[in-house]
Amino acid sequence: MRELQPLIRSHALRAERQGRVTGEVVEALTGAGIHRMNVPRHFGGYQTSLRTQVDVLSEVSAACGSTGFMALIQAGCAFIAALFPDEAQDEIFTGPDVRVGGTLIPGSRAVAADGGYVVSGNSPFATGCQDADWHLLTALAHTGDGPPQLLWLAIPMAELKVLDDWNVSGLAASGSNTVVAQDVHVPAHRVLPVGPLLAGVSESRRNSADPFYRMPVLLLFCAWTAANALGLARAALTQFGERIHQRGITYTVYERQHEAPVTHLQFAEATMKVASAELIAADFVGLIEARAADGEPCTTQERARIRAQCGYLTRLCKEAADLIGSASGASSLHREVPVQRIVRDLNALSLHSFVNPAANLELYGRVLSGLDPGTPFL
């Protein structure tokens, strides 16, 4: 993936201005096989090891955080699609390079009708929707008694509309617009109840026994977003290491920034934060893969810990980038200088409700204290 970095990096500023990854980069990622990482082998996919996925996605993110985020969402949604009933997979995976997007916020309503559901509503934060072939839309279905059921529904993007409403300060090129469904009929075989899925129940006969698809999807999301954070933070270190030899510190005696003791302290501390984040990621990625291989499910405490680790390493990466950004001088405010974009992208990632460091620490603390985690999203 490193050979694509110059192309991705050269398109990053244009992508940010237009609010979506450029078509050239989308096609390059597709050609490199990034969308195949979680597609079942019998459809021509790779079923790439999680550790390798983290490495690949971090390389993409190092070149452009938004591109890396779009790649992780589409690769992740392909994994979810592989948990749908086999009949739905036959429709979705007509080729191994299919691009699948999705949302988890239930902004739509599903009503049972004609052997399936009719779906209407707006679903925000649909990353990469303008370059997707399919969308996994979440909706609430009211079945009468009890609380509504949360469903994932696989819908061709051609049956959905896109609101061009992604105008943000971070991850601005991810194209996370709102997707709109207007009385879209979805047959029952393209519906996946979220509750049983979180409990480890797969609707796929072909894939249910495969250890690869036993990895819990929400814990995988922790790994994929960790790759985004790590790639961005590593890029900040690289950029800083280059710039300190090219500029001085204005109104001081230092004609070259790399000669100043304050720079040494800043560079070392930022590097240690990123190194610590890397160790945390390696720890929980190894645990996820080990549990899938031996067939033992992760305990509630392990799941809560992984969510906390995801948030904590993102905080470390954000702190490293903030330190680099504050040490980069006013010249780094120019939009063509990647450091300022890295800072904004890591801030945006930290605000993601599933990544948020404070929320995830509280969740883990509840479990450590003997309480219920307070959420099924583990």
Secondary structure, 3 states (H helix, E strand, C coil): CHHHHHHHHHHHHHHHHHCCCCHHHHHHHHHCCHHHCCCCHHHCCCCCCHHHHHHHHHHHHHHCHHHHHHHHHHHHHHHHHCCCCHHHHHHHCCCCCCCEEECCCCCEEEEECCCEEEEEEEEEEECCHHHCCEEEEEEEECCCCCCCEEEEEEEEHHHCEEECCCCCCCCCCCCCEEEEEEEEEEEHHHEEEHHHHHCCCCCCCCCCCCHHHHCCHHHHHHHHHHHHHHHHHHHHHHHHHHHCCCCCCCCCCCCCHHHCHHHHHHHHHHHHHHHHHHHHHHHHHHHHHHHHHHCCCCCHHHHHHHHHHHHHHHHHHHHHHHHHHHCCCHHHHCCCCHHHHHHHHHHHHHHCCCCCHHHHHHHHHHHHCCCCCCCCCC
